[in-house]
Amino acid sequence: MAYAKELLPGIPDNSLTIFDRGFLSAELLCNLVLHGTERHFLIPAKSNTKWTLIDGTDADGTVEMVVSDAAMRLDPTLPSSWRSRAICVGDGKGEVAYLLNSLADRKLFKAKQLVDCYWRRWEIETSYRELKHTMLGSKKTLRSMTVDGVTQEIWGALIAYNLVRIEIAKAALEAKSQPTDISFILAFHTIQYELFIAAATQAQGKLPAGLKRLRQRLVLDLKEYRPDRKFDRVVKAKPQRYPHKKLKTRAGVP
């Protein structure tokens, strides 16, 4: 939250910022909207978020929320209450969730458009996971020790990621399948292998043939169709860090 507050001045005008649920804070969101021109937010509400419906319906309406005393102590300039637009989002299984946003004009900004915009965020999250966990090996820090080196390393990782995605898209186009049917992890390792072979055999003059062989290999192992879950996703119980050992007793001795 502290880092998010530092980033607020850099958010441009005429923009929509999509937040994770953990950043639902009157201090953060109100300052985003008030200290800029047409700066808006889109964020899922927490299950315990309380509000009063002011206008509209439960499916798409304007709600008012009270600013807590703790938030007022942190920032006395905050108003006593703030309003937002709440859009109901169902998951088809009976669970009800809401998306809060500052785009109050329901005619100009349709509810479905905002919901679709939020779901695109998960595609970005998936890309970050593939880049950080698959490509960079879940390393917590980069190798470079200078600012310019870190910037260069980040750009290099982003370029490499997009090149892998381009090859996936071209292979899927030739195989008349969807790019999402090709596993990113398998594609990444396949491209790595082909690059090692090309470097070892000095096959710079045979790149077209190598690319053709590469794209043929990418579509060999398409993702298998996975049926829907039979059971709901639940949180597993964490094992005890120090399991208790049962003490053995002898006759007459506790």
C-alpha positions in Angstrom: 0.0 0.0 0.0 2.9 2.4 0.8 4.4 1.8 -2.7 1.0 2.3 -4.3 0.7 5.7 -2.7 4.0 6.7 -4.1 2.9 5.7 -7.6 -0.3 7.9 -7.6 1.4 11.1 -8.8 2.7 9.3 -11.9 -0.7 8.0 -13.0 -1.7 10.0 -16.1 -4.9 11.9 -16.6 -7.8 10.4 -18.7 -6.9 6.9 -17.5 -8.5 3.9 -15.9 -6.4 2.1 -13.3 -7.3 -1.5 -12.4 -6.6 -2.5 -8.8 -6.5 -5.8 -6.9 -9.0 -6.3 -4.1 -6.3 -5.7 -1.5 -6.0 -2.1 -2.5 -9.5 -1.2 -1.6 -8.9 2.0 0.4 -10.7 5.3 0.6 -7.4 7.1 1.0 -5.9 5.5 -2.1 -8.9 5.7 -4.4 -10.2 9.1 -3.4 -6.7 10.7 -3.9 -6.5 9.0 -7.3 -9.7 10.6 -8.4 -9.5 14.0 -6.7 -5.9 14.8 -7.6 -6.1 14.5 -11.3 -8.3 15.0 -14.4 -10.5 12.1 -15.4 -8.5 9.5 -13.4 -10.7 6.5 -12.7 -10.4 3.2 -10.9 -11.8 -0.3 -11.2 -11.5 -2.6 -8.3 -13.4 -5.7 -6.9 -15.2 -5.1 -3.6 -14.4 -7.2 -0.6 -16.9 -9.6 0.8 -17.3 -7.5 4.0 -17.5 -4.1 2.2 -20.6 -2.2 3.4 -22.4 0.6 1.5 -25.7 2.3 1.0 -27.4 2.2 -2.4 -28.1 5.8 -3.5 -29.2 5.4 -7.1 -29.8 2.6 -9.6 -30.3 -1.1 -8.8 -28.4 -3.8 -7.0 -27.1 -5.0 -10.3 -25.7 -1.6 -11.3 -26.0 1.3 -9.0 -24.4 4.2 -7.2 -23.4 3.4 -3.6 -22.1 5.5 -0.7 -19.4 4.3 1.7 -18.4 5.8 5.0 -14.7 6.7 5.4 -13.3 4.9 8.6 -11.9 6.9 11.5 -8.5 5.2 10.9 -8.4 6.5 7.3 -9.4 10.0 8.5 -6.5 10.0 10.9 -4.1 9.0 8.2 -5.4 11.7 5.8 -7.6 14.4 7.4 -8.4 15.9 3.9 -10.6 12.9 3.1 -14.4 13.4 2.9 -16.5 11.7 5.5 -18.0 9.5 2.8 -17.3 8.7 -0.8 -19.4 7.3 -3.7 -18.7 4.7 -6.3 -20.5 2.7 -8.9 -21.1 -1.0 -8.0 -21.6 -3.6 -10.7 -22.8 -7.0 -9.7 -20.8 -9.9 -11.2 -22.0 -13.5 -10.9 -19.8 -16.5 -11.4 -22.7 -18.8 -12.3 -22.4 -20.8 -9.1 -24.5 -18.7 -6.9 -21.7 -16.5 -5.6 -22.2 -12.8 -6.0 -19.3 -10.3 -6.3 -19.2 -6.6 -7.1 -16.8 -4.4 -9.1 -16.4 -0.8 -7.8 -15.5 2.0 -10.2 -15.6 5.7 -10.6 -17.1 5.7 -14.1 -20.6 6.9 -13.1 -22.1 7.4 -16.6 -24.0 4.1 -17.2 -25.0 5.1 -20.8 -21.4 5.9 -21.9 -19.7 3.1 -19.9 -21.7 -0.1 -20.1 -21.4 -2.6 -17.2 -20.4 -5.5 -19.5 -17.6 -3.4 -21.0 -16.2 -2.7 -17.5 -16.5 -6.4 -16.5 -14.7 -7.4 -19.7 -12.0 -4.8 -19.0 -11.4 -6.3 -15.5 -11.1 -9.8 -16.8 -8.4 -8.7 -19.2 -6.3 -8.0 -16.2 -6.0 -11.7 -15.5 -4.5 -12.2 -19.0 -1.8 -9.7 -18.0 -1.3 -11.5 -14.7 -0.8 -14.8 -16.6 1.8 -13.1 -18.7 3.7 -11.9 -15.7 3.6 -15.3 -14.1 5.0 -16.9 -17.3 7.7 -14.3 -17.6 8.8 -14.3 -13.9 8.3 -18.0 -13.0 9.0 -19.8 -16.3 11.5 -17.6 -18.1 13.3 -16.1 -15.1 13.1 -19.2 -12.9 11.3 -17.5 -10.0 14.3 -15.5 -9.1 13.6 -12.7 -6.6 16.2 -10.3 -8.0 17.8 -9.6 -11.3 21.5 -10.1 -12.0 22.4 -6.5 -12.9 23.8 -4.3 -10.2 23.3 -0.9 -11.9 20.1 1.0 -12.9 21.0 0.9 -16.6 21.7 -2.8 -16.3 18.4 -3.5 -14.6 16.6 -1.5 -17.3 18.4 -3.4 -20.1 17.7 -6.8 -18.4 14.0 -6.0 -18.0 13.7 -4.9 -21.7 15.5 -8.0 -22.8 13.2 -10.3 -20.8 10.1 -8.5 -22.3 11.4 -8.8 -25.8 12.2 -12.5 -25.4 8.8 -13.1 -24.0 7.1 -11.4 -26.9 9.3 -13.3 -29.4 8.2 -16.6 -27.9 4.5 -15.5 -28.1 5.0 -14.5 -31.7 6.4 -18.0 -32.6 3.4 -19.6 -30.7 1.0 -17.5 -32.7 2.6 -18.3 -36.1 2.8 -22.0 -35.3 -0.9 -22.0 -34.3 -1.8 -20.2 -37.5 0.0 -22.7 -39.7 -1.6 -25.6 -37.7 -5.1 -23.9 -37.9 -5.4 -24.0 -34.1 -5.7 -21.4 -31.3 -2.5 -19.9 -29.8 -3.9 -20.8 -26.3 -3.8 -24.5 -27.3 0.0 -24.4 -27.2 1.7 -24.6 -23.8 3.9 -21.6 -23.1 6.3 -23.7 -21.0 6.7 -26.4 -23.6 7.2 -23.7 -26.3 9.8 -21.9 -24.2 11.8 -25.0 -23.6 11.5 -26.1 -27.3 12.8 -22.7 -28.5 15.6 -22.9 -26.0 16.6 -26.3 -27.3 16.5 -25.2 -30.9 18.7 -22.1 -30.1 21.3 -24.3 -28.4 21.4 -26.6 -31.4 21.7 -23.7 -33.8 24.6 -22.2 -31.8 26.4 -25.6 -31.5 26.1 -26.5 -35.2 26.6 -22.9 -36.5 23.5 -23.2 -38.6 23.0 -19.4 -39.2 22.5 -20.1 -42.9 19.7 -22.6 -42.2 17.4 -20.4 -40.1 14.3 -20.7 -42.4 14.5 -24.5 -42.2 15.1 -24.2 -38.4 12.1 -22.0 -37.9 9.9 -24.4 -40.0 11.1 -27.3 -37.9 10.5 -25.3 -34.7 6.9 -24.4 -35.5 6.2 -28.0 -36.4 7.5 -29.1 -33.0 5.4 -26.5 -31.2 2.1 -28.0 -32.3 3.1 -31.6 -31.6 1.9 -31.4 -28.0 -1.3 -29.3 -27.9 -3.0 -28.8 -24.6 -5.5 -31.6 -23.8 -9.0 -30.6 -23.1 -9.7 -30.4 -19.4 -13.2 -30.9 -18.1 -14.7 -28.7 -15.5 -14.0 -29.3 -11.9 -16.0 -31.9 -10.1 -15.4 -30.3 -6.7 -15.1 -26.7 -5.6 -11.7 -25.3 -5.0 -10.9 -25.2 -1.3 -8.0 -24.0 0.8 -5.9 -26.9 2.0 -5.0 -27.1 5.7 -1.4 -26.1 6.4 0.7 -28.8 8.0 2.1 -28.2 11.5 5.6 -26.9 11.4 6.5 -28.9 14.5 4.3 -32.0 14.7 3.6 -33.3 18.2 5.3 -36.5 19.1 3.3 -38.9 21.3 5.2 -39.9 24.4 5.6 -43.6 25.1 4.6 -44.7 28.6 5.5 -47.7 30.6 3.4 -49.5 33.1 3.2 -47.5 36.3 5.2 -44.6 34.8 3.2 -41.6 33.4 
